[in-house]
Structure formats: structure tokens, C-alpha cells
Amino acid sequence: MATVQLKNLCKVYDGNVKAVDNVSVDIKDRDFVVLVGPSGCGKSTTLRMIAGLEDITSGELYIDNNLVNDVPPKDRDIAMVFQNYALYPHMTVYDNMAFGLKIRKFPKEEIEQRVREAAKILEIEELLERKPKALSGGQRQRVAVGRAIVRKPKVFLFDEPLSNLDAKLRVQMRAEISSLHNRLKATMIYVTHDQVEALTMANVIVVMKFGIIQQTGGPLDLYNNPANKFVAGFIGSPPMNFLETAIEADGADVYANEGTFRLKLTAEQKKLLIPYVGKHVTFGVRPEDVKFSHAEKDGETINGRVSVVEPLGSETHVYIATSKSQVIGKIDPTVIPKVDSKIYLIPDMAKVKFFDIDTDMVINAAK
């Protein structure tokens, strides 16, 4: 397989529209890297530059330490799986998978071996004589992946390959692609807008916004240590709650005061936020980091009224309206509060994050 290095890649359209802005990523051999972000963040454009389907405005792209900026797509030794499968409707599954090898004039015996091998890996051996119209969405996606596998490329590229599948099939295909990565020990670069796909599949996640990388790291690192408010809100489901709070001192203690309630800071948070006393910051807590309380406790509870209740079996999602904000909590499934009733949640303060209200950057020891 191969390494891939992106060094200050830029893509500019119409002279001044920057779709990708100085993106630098070092992808190691056998990494599963996911580029994730909202629509229009530049992730697919970045992938297409790696594939050679988009010209690079500036910067350098290396595959296996070879500069490939001006190398045609067919000579980059990559294989791409598209969102729309891109299968030839008049060809059988076998012919769709074999087509690229036939164009490259591989021997018939080797084509047969590679196609059968890929079909076995993907468990589509019984589908080889069918045409795409006779396949389900999941089967078509397997064929598209199989067409990439037979190439035995240095790098696999996936451009939102599961977007057209229903929710249950997406979960299944997610696991299958992860398993495929482990078996092939391949370098894979995967684009998605779905942060759950990113968290469950990648060993490296690249979060993008407006063509700029916001943070790169492992799934748990991004979840536990987001660099800024955008990453904190994008990674995790339901997303992190954000509340504007005033930092105030009361004797020897320091509190984050939302207006409806105030929360006492830990000793470590107090050290970080002493410079913010008298100022406002963004308080962030994940829905899974709160628990139900039967009573209001000054300095400990988030107070509000229940606006929506979502019983999900394994947990209950409760939407709480404070005087200024909405908070989502994941609580024990045995607790089903009534809509419009008062409710109190205790956040795990050790897991709370604070963000500078002007820069949206996390407030940490480096501040």
C-alpha cells in the first residue's frame, strides 16, 4: 500500500473562491482516514484532487513519496468508489468488476482470479451473472467496492459511498467496509458528512469547515479534546450543548452563571477561568454527561422545563428549556418526565468544556 501527503493544498474557483484552503495531512500506510464536515466544507474537493479529478491550484500532493500533481488519474494507482456506484447498466456484475482490468489488457486468467477473489471477499459470488438493475442498493455498493478491489491499488478513495442507502443498511455496510480495511490492510481515504461514520470507521479523522482543517486526530481524541466549538458540536450525537455563561467569583469559589442557574467550577477549571471573571464564555456539556436529579441544588444542577421527551428504549432524550437556552440530556430510560414539568440535571463538571466566546477556541492550560 502507500502513504499520502497533502502539503498546503489549495483549490480556488473563479479566481477568488477558495474551496480548499492550505490543507495539510500526513496519511500513513494502512491508515483509514475520514474527511468529515458539513456540506460545502471542501472534503469531496480534497478527495477529487487526490484522485486527479480536480486540478490543484497550489500545494503539493505525494503518493508513496512521489509528487503526483501533474500525474494523470490512471497513473496514480488509486481506485475510487463513488456515491452513485457508477455501474454500467448493460454489463453483468462480473463484467463491471472486470472492465478496468480488461482496459489495461490484463491476461484473461488473472482477471478471472481477481474478480472471483474480490467476489468471495464481498460475498457476492452468486451475483456475478446479474445486471445492476437486478441488485439492491447494498449489493450495488458491494459491486462498486469490488471493482476497486480487483485493481489492487495503492490507495482506496471513498466519496460518501453510503449516502444512498437506508439507515439499517448503512450500519451494515459501515461494518463491512471497516472489516474490508482490516483484511486488505489498505490505505483508505473516506469522505462523509456523517460524524457517526467517522467515529466508528476511522483511525484518523480530519474535521473540515469552509475548506480549512479544524482538527485532525483519533476518534476519541476529537470527542474528548475538541480544539474548538465547531469540532465539539460536530463530533458526538446528539451534539454538545452550548450555553452562554458569565464567570463570577463568590468568595473562594468560581461559578459559571447562565442566568437560570449557576454551576460551581472544579479546582482545575477555576485556575483556567480566573482570567475570565466578569466576562462571558461558552459552557459546553455533552448530553451523555448529565444525570437526572430529583431536586434543585445551587451550584450543581441545570434547571429548566421539559419541552420534548424521546424514549428510545436504552435511554431517554430530554429537551429542556431554560430562560435562555435549550439543553438535551441523555438520562436513564426508567425516567420519563412529563412535558412542561420542572427538571434538574447534574452535569459531570470534570467533562465540561469552556470556549472563548470571541474565538470559539477551547479554553485549556495553553491559554
FIMILUM-978304 format. One record per residue (C-alpha): residue in three letters; x, y, z. Coordinates in nm, 4 decimals. Each point is the difference from the previous one (the first is absolute). Layout:
% FIMILUM-978304
SITE | residu | px | py | pz
SITE | ALA | X | Y | Z
...
***
This chain:
% FIMILUM-978304
SITE | residu | px | py | pz
SITE | MET | 0.0000 | 0.0000 | 0.0000
SITE | ALA | 0.1076 | 0.3633 | 0.0238
SITE | THR | 0.0423 | 0.3208 | 0.1919
SITE | VAL | -0.1739 | 0.3196 | -0.1104
SITE | GLN | 0.1174 | 0.3509 | 0.0868
SITE | LEU | -0.2018 | 0.3143 | -0.0593
SITE | LYS | 0.2140 | 0.3102 | 0.0368
SITE | ASN | -0.1818 | 0.3349 | 0.0025
SITE | LEU | -0.2516 | -0.1110 | -0.2628
SITE | CYS | -0.2204 | 0.2784 | -0.1329
SITE | LYS | -0.2843 | -0.0010 | -0.2489
SITE | VAL | -0.1269 | 0.3336 | -0.1275
SITE | TYR | -0.2987 | 0.0398 | -0.2325
SITE | ASP | -0.0878 | 0.3076 | -0.2084
SITE | GLY | 0.3152 | 0.1784 | 0.1052
SITE | ASN | -0.0851 | 0.0630 | 0.3667
SITE | VAL | -0.2320 | -0.2718 | 0.1406
SITE | LYS | 0.2139 | -0.2227 | 0.2240
SITE | ALA | -0.1603 | -0.3441 | 0.0238
SITE | VAL | 0.3074 | -0.1480 | 0.1702
SITE | ASP | 0.2366 | 0.2211 | 0.1979
SITE | ASN | 0.3512 | -0.1180 | 0.0911
SITE | VAL | -0.0961 | -0.3566 | 0.0912
SITE | SER | 0.2910 | -0.2058 | 0.1342
SITE | VAL | -0.0407 | -0.3635 | 0.1080
SITE | ASP | 0.2578 | -0.2772 | 0.0385
SITE | ILE | -0.1706 | -0.3344 | -0.0678
SITE | LYS | 0.2006 | -0.3045 | 0.1002
SITE | ASP | 0.0058 | -0.3378 | -0.1701
SITE | ARG | -0.3138 | -0.2017 | 0.0904
SITE | ASP | -0.1752 | 0.2949 | 0.1679
SITE | PHE | -0.3780 | 0.0305 | -0.0255
SITE | VAL | -0.0431 | 0.3771 | -0.0224
SITE | VAL | -0.3427 | 0.1632 | -0.0045
SITE | LEU | -0.0508 | 0.3553 | -0.1271
SITE | VAL | -0.3152 | 0.1231 | 0.1710
SITE | GLY | -0.1907 | 0.3241 | 0.0105
SITE | PRO | -0.3216 | 0.1705 | -0.1111
SITE | SER | -0.1005 | 0.0433 | -0.3618
SITE | GLY | 0.2293 | 0.2420 | -0.1812
SITE | CYS | 0.2939 | -0.0393 | 0.2403
SITE | GLY | 0.2412 | -0.1152 | -0.2743
SITE | LYS | 0.0316 | -0.3676 | 0.0924
SITE | SER | -0.1138 | -0.1424 | -0.3369
SITE | THR | 0.2084 | 0.2570 | -0.1887
SITE | THR | 0.3039 | -0.1119 | 0.2010
SITE | LEU | -0.0728 | -0.3634 | -0.0858
SITE | ARG | -0.0409 | 0.0844 | -0.3688
SITE | MET | 0.3372 | 0.1759 | -0.0001
SITE | ILE | 0.1569 | -0.3151 | 0.1454
SITE | ALA | -0.1700 | -0.2007 | -0.2760
SITE | GLY | 0.1132 | 0.2413 | -0.2703
SITE | LEU | -0.3576 | 0.0944 | -0.0928
SITE | GLU | 0.0578 | 0.3608 | 0.1093
SITE | ASP | 0.3053 | 0.2090 | -0.0831
SITE | ILE | 0.2030 | 0.1228 | 0.2967
SITE | THR | 0.0186 | 0.3808 | 0.0103
SITE | SER | 0.3006 | -0.0034 | 0.2315
SITE | GLY | 0.1749 | -0.2308 | 0.2433
SITE | GLU | 0.1488 | -0.3467 | -0.0427
SITE | LEU | -0.1470 | -0.3497 | -0.0016
SITE | TYR | 0.2202 | -0.3061 | 0.0549
SITE | ILE | -0.0965 | -0.3663 | -0.0333
SITE | ASP | 0.2720 | -0.2364 | 0.1213
SITE | ASN | 0.2376 | 0.2989 | 0.0193
SITE | ASN | -0.0506 | 0.0761 | -0.3716
SITE | LEU | -0.1306 | 0.3445 | -0.0987
SITE | VAL | -0.3178 | -0.0652 | -0.2022
SITE | ASN | -0.1421 | 0.3498 | -0.0586
SITE | ASP | 0.0282 | -0.0431 | -0.3769
SITE | VAL | -0.0386 | -0.3793 | -0.0182
SITE | PRO | -0.3211 | -0.1122 | -0.1805
SITE | PRO | -0.2588 | -0.1839 | 0.2142
SITE | LYS | 0.0604 | -0.3325 | -0.1787
SITE | ASP | 0.3676 | 0.0086 | 0.0966
SITE | ARG | -0.0454 | 0.0823 | 0.3709
SITE | ASP | -0.0802 | -0.3611 | 0.0947
SITE | ILE | -0.3142 | 0.0943 | 0.1900
SITE | ALA | -0.3547 | -0.1367 | -0.0152
SITE | MET | -0.3092 | 0.2046 | 0.0818
SITE | VAL | -0.3442 | -0.1060 | 0.1196
SITE | PHE | -0.2673 | 0.2584 | -0.0770
SITE | GLN | -0.3262 | 0.0891 | 0.1739
SITE | ASN | -0.2085 | -0.0982 | -0.3050
SITE | TYR | 0.1809 | -0.3346 | -0.0559
SITE | ALA | 0.0699 | 0.0879 | -0.3700
SITE | LEU | -0.0709 | -0.3514 | -0.1287
SITE | TYR | -0.0548 | -0.0762 | -0.3685
SITE | PRO | -0.3693 | -0.1041 | -0.0210
SITE | HIS | 0.0441 | -0.2183 | -0.3117
SITE | MET | 0.2835 | -0.2056 | 0.1528
SITE | THR | -0.0159 | -0.2878 | 0.2458
SITE | VAL | 0.1528 | 0.0323 | 0.3447
SITE | TYR | 0.2966 | -0.2050 | -0.1203
SITE | ASP | 0.0576 | 0.2279 | -0.2994
SITE | ASN | -0.0386 | 0.3142 | 0.2102
SITE | MET | 0.2683 | -0.1252 | 0.2376
SITE | ALA | 0.2257 | -0.1203 | -0.2823
SITE | PHE | -0.0365 | 0.3037 | -0.2264
SITE | GLY | 0.2921 | 0.2019 | 0.1354
SITE | LEU | 0.2323 | -0.2987 | -0.0218
SITE | LYS | -0.1081 | -0.0735 | -0.3587
SITE | ILE | 0.0737 | 0.3597 | -0.1008
SITE | ARG | 0.3483 | -0.0414 | 0.1463
SITE | LYS | 0.0368 | -0.3228 | -0.1999
SITE | PHE | 0.0496 | -0.2353 | 0.2950
SITE | PRO | 0.0132 | -0.3707 | -0.0941
SITE | LYS | -0.3407 | -0.1690 | 0.0021
SITE | GLU | 0.1107 | -0.2497 | 0.2673
SITE | GLU | 0.1141 | 0.2750 | 0.2362
SITE | ILE | -0.3232 | 0.1935 | -0.0516
SITE | GLU | -0.1975 | -0.3110 | 0.0867
SITE | GLN | 0.2074 | -0.0601 | 0.3123
SITE | ARG | -0.0261 | 0.3596 | 0.1240
SITE | VAL | -0.3740 | 0.0306 | -0.0607
SITE | ARG | -0.0766 | -0.3340 | 0.1683
SITE | GLU | 0.2253 | 0.0896 | 0.2931
SITE | ALA | -0.1678 | 0.3391 | 0.0502
SITE | ALA | -0.3460 | -0.1532 | -0.0343
SITE | LYS | 0.0839 | -0.2520 | 0.2691
SITE | ILE | 0.1256 | 0.2705 | 0.2366
SITE | LEU | -0.3218 | 0.1992 | -0.0526
SITE | GLU | -0.2285 | -0.3050 | -0.0007
SITE | ILE | -0.1497 | 0.0802 | -0.3411
SITE | GLU | 0.1119 | -0.3128 | -0.1860
SITE | GLU | -0.3600 | -0.0951 | -0.0793
SITE | LEU | -0.0644 | 0.3441 | -0.1543
SITE | LEU | 0.2716 | -0.0038 | -0.2674
SITE | GLU | -0.2371 | -0.0749 | -0.2882
SITE | ARG | -0.2639 | 0.2556 | 0.0992
SITE | LYS | -0.0286 | 0.3535 | -0.1347
SITE | PRO | -0.0144 | 0.3049 | 0.2298
SITE | LYS | -0.3770 | 0.0491 | -0.0392
SITE | ALA | -0.0509 | -0.3398 | 0.1670
SITE | LEU | 0.2018 | 0.1025 | 0.3095
SITE | SER | -0.0939 | 0.1790 | 0.3211
SITE | GLY | 0.1764 | 0.3199 | 0.1023
SITE | GLY | 0.2289 | -0.1866 | 0.2382
SITE | GLN | 0.0889 | -0.2567 | -0.2666
SITE | ARG | 0.0798 | 0.2750 | -0.2511
SITE | GLN | 0.2275 | 0.1621 | 0.2559
SITE | ARG | 0.1832 | -0.3277 | 0.0523
SITE | VAL | 0.0509 | -0.0286 | -0.3765
SITE | ALA | 0.1409 | 0.3539 | -0.0103
SITE | VAL | 0.2393 | -0.0884 | 0.2823
SITE | GLY | 0.0897 | -0.3246 | -0.1760
SITE | ARG | 0.0879 | 0.1886 | -0.3161
SITE | ALA | 0.2473 | 0.1998 | 0.2090
SITE | ILE | 0.1414 | -0.3093 | 0.1744
SITE | VAL | 0.0880 | -0.1826 | -0.3236
SITE | ARG | 0.2282 | 0.2869 | -0.0933
SITE | LYS | 0.2142 | -0.0648 | 0.3100
SITE | PRO | 0.0810 | 0.3716 | 0.0176
SITE | LYS | 0.2365 | 0.1758 | 0.2360
SITE | VAL | -0.2817 | 0.2188 | 0.1361
SITE | PHE | -0.3779 | -0.0453 | 0.0229
SITE | LEU | -0.2146 | 0.3151 | -0.0154
SITE | PHE | -0.3651 | 0.0010 | 0.1136
SITE | ASP | -0.2252 | 0.2987 | -0.0767
SITE | GLU | -0.3064 | -0.0239 | 0.2296
SITE | PRO | -0.0624 | -0.3600 | -0.1119
SITE | LEU | -0.2827 | -0.0722 | 0.2452
SITE | SER | -0.2124 | 0.3133 | -0.0481
SITE | ASN | -0.2531 | -0.1710 | -0.2271
SITE | LEU | -0.0662 | -0.2903 | 0.2372
SITE | ASP | -0.2671 | -0.0248 | 0.2686
SITE | ALA | 0.1002 | 0.0347 | 0.3660
SITE | LYS | 0.0165 | -0.3722 | 0.0805
SITE | LEU | 0.2028 | -0.0818 | -0.3113
SITE | ARG | 0.2372 | 0.2905 | 0.0693
SITE | VAL | 0.0852 | -0.1539 | 0.3374
SITE | GLN | 0.0617 | -0.3389 | -0.1622
SITE | MET | 0.2131 | 0.1398 | -0.2843
SITE | ARG | 0.1957 | 0.2118 | 0.2471
SITE | ALA | 0.1059 | -0.3146 | 0.1819
SITE | GLU | 0.0763 | -0.1776 | -0.3276
SITE | ILE | 0.2278 | 0.2779 | -0.1271
SITE | SER | 0.1831 | 0.0094 | 0.3350
SITE | SER | 0.0431 | -0.3778 | -0.0167
SITE | LEU | 0.1200 | 0.0306 | -0.3587
SITE | HIS | 0.2636 | 0.2517 | 0.1078
SITE | ASN | 0.1282 | -0.2415 | 0.2636
SITE | ARG | 0.0171 | -0.2894 | -0.2468
SITE | LEU | 0.1616 | 0.1907 | -0.2864
SITE | LYS | 0.2288 | 0.2019 | 0.2314
SITE | ALA | -0.0503 | 0.2833 | -0.2456
SITE | THR | 0.0417 | 0.3759 | 0.0109
SITE | MET | -0.3519 | 0.1441 | -0.0175
SITE | ILE | -0.1244 | 0.3593 | -0.0178
SITE | TYR | -0.3717 | 0.0370 | 0.0609
SITE | VAL | -0.2221 | 0.3075 | -0.0336
SITE | THR | -0.3253 | 0.0385 | 0.1922
SITE | HIS | -0.2215 | 0.2648 | 0.1596
SITE | ASP | -0.1070 | -0.2553 | 0.2630
SITE | GLN | 0.2023 | 0.0309 | 0.3198
SITE | VAL | -0.1223 | -0.3414 | 0.1201
SITE | GLU | 0.1641 | -0.1598 | -0.3063
SITE | ALA | 0.3174 | 0.1936 | 0.0775
SITE | LEU | 0.0093 | -0.1052 | 0.3665
SITE | THR | -0.0723 | -0.3672 | -0.0650
SITE | MET | 0.2218 | -0.0586 | -0.3054
SITE | ALA | 0.3081 | 0.2214 | 0.0143
SITE | ASN | 0.3248 | -0.0225 | 0.1854
SITE | VAL | 0.0666 | 0.3606 | -0.1084
SITE | ILE | -0.2725 | 0.2639 | -0.0436
SITE | VAL | 0.0497 | 0.3306 | -0.1806
SITE | VAL | -0.2751 | 0.2500 | 0.0869
SITE | MET | -0.0489 | 0.2743 | -0.2607
SITE | LYS | -0.1991 | 0.3220 | -0.0193
SITE | PHE | 0.0065 | 0.2626 | -0.2776
SITE | GLY | 0.2883 | -0.1829 | -0.1703
SITE | ILE | 0.2197 | 0.0192 | 0.3117
SITE | ILE | 0.1038 | -0.2863 | 0.2292
SITE | GLN | -0.1374 | 0.0647 | 0.3480
SITE | GLN | 0.1645 | -0.2976 | 0.1706
SITE | THR | 0.1670 | -0.3316 | -0.0828
SITE | GLY | 0.0215 | -0.2926 | 0.2393
SITE | GLY | -0.1348 | -0.3343 | 0.1149
SITE | PRO | -0.3751 | -0.0388 | 0.0644
SITE | LEU | 0.0242 | 0.0023 | 0.3798
SITE | ASP | 0.2463 | 0.2886 | -0.0007
SITE | LEU | -0.2390 | 0.2173 | -0.2019
SITE | TYR | -0.2929 | -0.1036 | 0.2182
SITE | ASN | 0.1778 | 0.0595 | 0.3315
SITE | ASN | 0.2298 | 0.2871 | -0.0978
SITE | PRO | -0.1616 | 0.2167 | -0.2688
SITE | ALA | 0.2115 | 0.2939 | -0.1109
SITE | ASN | -0.2928 | 0.2353 | -0.0456
SITE | LYS | -0.3753 | 0.0392 | 0.0275
SITE | PHE | -0.0621 | -0.1201 | -0.3572
SITE | VAL | 0.1788 | -0.3326 | 0.0518
SITE | ALA | -0.1660 | -0.0460 | 0.3403
SITE | GLY | -0.3432 | 0.0510 | -0.1532
SITE | PHE | 0.0631 | -0.2061 | -0.3115
SITE | ILE | 0.1442 | -0.3095 | 0.1673
SITE | GLY | -0.2518 | -0.1801 | 0.2197
SITE | SER | -0.3720 | -0.0791 | -0.0294
SITE | PRO | -0.2115 | 0.1714 | 0.1175
SITE | PRO | 0.2415 | 0.2932 | -0.0229
SITE | MET | 0.1607 | 0.1733 | 0.2959
SITE | ASN | -0.2178 | 0.2560 | 0.1805
SITE | PHE | 0.1321 | 0.3572 | -0.0097
SITE | LEU | -0.1073 | 0.2620 | 0.2535
SITE | GLU | 0.1193 | 0.3569 | 0.0352
SITE | THR | 0.1064 | 0.0504 | 0.3588
SITE | ALA | 0.1557 | 0.2761 | 0.2059
SITE | ILE | 0.3043 | -0.0917 | 0.2099
SITE | GLU | -0.0412 | 0.1396 | 0.3490
SITE | ALA | 0.1867 | -0.0308 | 0.3275
SITE | ASP | -0.1880 | -0.0601 | 0.3259
SITE | GLY | 0.2401 | -0.0063 | 0.2923
SITE | ALA | 0.2582 | -0.2685 | -0.0655
SITE | ASP | -0.2118 | -0.1674 | -0.2677
SITE | VAL | -0.0489 | 0.0747 | -0.3699
SITE | TYR | -0.3251 | -0.0696 | -0.1869
SITE | ALA | -0.1301 | -0.0103 | -0.3544
SITE | ASN | -0.3289 | 0.1923 | 0.0224
SITE | GLU | -0.2532 | -0.0612 | -0.2795
SITE | GLY | -0.2636 | 0.2226 | 0.1548
SITE | THR | -0.2482 | -0.2753 | 0.0852
SITE | PHE | 0.2605 | -0.1927 | 0.1981
SITE | ARG | 0.3676 | 0.0057 | 0.0865
SITE | LEU | 0.2549 | -0.2811 | 0.0099
SITE | LYS | 0.3040 | -0.0159 | 0.2265
SITE | LEU | 0.3282 | -0.0534 | -0.1852
SITE | THR | 0.2497 | -0.2687 | 0.0933
SITE | ALA | 0.3363 | 0.1049 | 0.1436
SITE | GLU | 0.1661 | -0.0533 | -0.3387
SITE | GLN | -0.2689 | 0.1989 | -0.1844
SITE | LYS | 0.0289 | 0.2766 | 0.2565
SITE | LYS | 0.3702 | 0.0423 | -0.0823
SITE | LEU | -0.0779 | 0.0180 | -0.3737
SITE | LEU | -0.2921 | 0.2385 | 0.0290
SITE | ILE | 0.1182 | 0.2460 | 0.2661
SITE | PRO | 0.1104 | 0.2349 | -0.2857
SITE | TYR | -0.3588 | -0.0115 | -0.1316
SITE | VAL | -0.1705 | 0.1150 | 0.3225
SITE | GLY | -0.2430 | 0.2740 | -0.0989
SITE | LYS | -0.0079 | -0.1234 | -0.3602
SITE | HIS | -0.2174 | -0.2372 | -0.1984
SITE | VAL | 0.1113 | -0.3387 | -0.1349
SITE | THR | -0.1720 | -0.2915 | -0.1738
SITE | PHE | -0.0728 | -0.2923 | 0.2318
SITE | GLY | -0.0101 | -0.3378 | -0.1794
SITE | VAL | -0.1312 | -0.3290 | 0.1371
SITE | ARG | -0.0890 | -0.3172 | -0.1892
SITE | PRO | -0.3501 | -0.1504 | 0.0441
SITE | GLU | 0.1532 | -0.3229 | 0.1304
SITE | ASP | 0.1907 | 0.1892 | 0.2703
SITE | VAL | -0.3066 | 0.1042 | 0.2010
SITE | LYS | -0.2150 | -0.2014 | 0.2399
SITE | PHE | -0.3474 | 0.0492 | 0.1398
SITE | SER | -0.0463 | 0.1641 | 0.3401
SITE | HIS | -0.3178 | 0.0011 | 0.2102
SITE | ALA | 0.0690 | 0.3452 | 0.1411
SITE | GLU | 0.1631 | 0.3321 | -0.0801
SITE | LYS | 0.3465 | 0.0471 | 0.1511
SITE | ASP | 0.1695 | 0.3382 | -0.0220
SITE | GLY | 0.3314 | -0.0294 | -0.1787
SITE | GLU | -0.0710 | -0.3546 | -0.1169
SITE | THR | -0.3127 | -0.0208 | -0.2167
SITE | ILE | -0.1166 | 0.1247 | -0.3393
SITE | ASN | -0.3600 | 0.1120 | 0.0532
SITE | GLY | -0.2747 | 0.0299 | -0.2559
SITE | ARG | -0.3306 | -0.1284 | -0.1342
SITE | VAL | -0.0475 | -0.3090 | -0.2136
SITE | SER | -0.0934 | 0.0900 | -0.3600
SITE | VAL | 0.0417 | -0.3387 | -0.1739
SITE | VAL | 0.0458 | -0.3589 | 0.1209
SITE | GLU | 0.1382 | -0.2728 | -0.2291
SITE | PRO | -0.0062 | -0.3513 | 0.1564
SITE | LEU | 0.2430 | -0.2141 | -0.2027
SITE | GLY | -0.0057 | -0.3201 | 0.2036
SITE | SER | 0.3631 | -0.0077 | 0.1107
SITE | GLU | -0.0099 | 0.3683 | 0.1016
SITE | THR | -0.2316 | 0.3001 | 0.0099
SITE | HIS | 0.0806 | 0.3290 | -0.1718
SITE | VAL | -0.1428 | 0.3002 | 0.1828
SITE | TYR | -0.0094 | 0.3502 | -0.1499
SITE | ILE | 0.0054 | 0.2678 | 0.2666
SITE | ALA | -0.0793 | 0.3676 | -0.0442
SITE | THR | 0.1786 | 0.2423 | 0.2328
SITE | SER | -0.0677 | 0.3738 | -0.0047
SITE | LYS | 0.2634 | 0.0435 | -0.2737
SITE | SER | 0.0905 | -0.3361 | -0.1510
SITE | GLN | -0.0998 | -0.3540 | -0.0904
SITE | VAL | 0.1816 | -0.2938 | 0.1550
SITE | ILE | -0.0185 | -0.3658 | -0.1070
SITE | GLY | 0.0650 | -0.2681 | 0.2581
SITE | LYS | 0.0402 | -0.3782 | -0.0369
SITE | ILE | -0.1464 | -0.1458 | 0.3161
SITE | ASP | -0.0932 | -0.3391 | 0.1428
SITE | PRO | -0.2785 | -0.1667 | -0.2051
SITE | THR | -0.2035 | -0.0607 | 0.3152
SITE | VAL | -0.0399 | 0.3774 | 0.0420
SITE | ILE | -0.2741 | 0.1419 | -0.2237
SITE | PRO | -0.0695 | 0.3594 | 0.1122
SITE | LYS | -0.3194 | 0.1778 | -0.1046
SITE | VAL | 0.0052 | 0.2771 | -0.2580
SITE | ASP | -0.0036 | 0.3472 | 0.1610
SITE | SER | 0.1058 | -0.1394 | 0.3387
SITE | LYS | 0.3000 | 0.1414 | 0.1842
SITE | ILE | 0.3156 | -0.2066 | -0.0331
SITE | TYR | 0.3499 | 0.0081 | 0.1440
SITE | LEU | 0.3123 | -0.1498 | -0.1554
SITE | ILE | 0.3425 | -0.0339 | 0.1606
SITE | PRO | 0.2838 | 0.0402 | -0.2511
SITE | ASP | 0.3276 | -0.1862 | 0.0483
SITE | MET | 0.2086 | 0.3149 | 0.0444
SITE | ALA | 0.3263 | -0.1879 | -0.0585
SITE | LYS | -0.1128 | -0.0595 | -0.3592
SITE | VAL | -0.1318 | 0.3512 | -0.0695
SITE | LYS | 0.1832 | 0.2133 | -0.2583
SITE | PHE | 0.0251 | 0.3778 | -0.0097
SITE | PHE | 0.0518 | 0.2018 | -0.3187
SITE | ASP | 0.1119 | 0.3572 | -0.0529
SITE | ILE | -0.3094 | 0.1850 | -0.1166
SITE | ASP | 0.1958 | 0.2115 | -0.2495
SITE | THR | 0.2225 | -0.2653 | -0.1598
SITE | ASP | -0.2034 | -0.3180 | 0.0667
SITE | MET | 0.3283 | -0.1712 | 0.1000
SITE | VAL | -0.0016 | -0.2307 | 0.2994
SITE | ILE | 0.1350 | 0.1550 | 0.3192
SITE | ASN | 0.2723 | -0.2302 | 0.1247
SITE | ALA | 0.3338 | 0.0071 | 0.1815
SITE | ALA | 0.1688 | 0.1558 | -0.3041
SITE | LYS | -0.2161 | 0.3141 | 0.0337
***
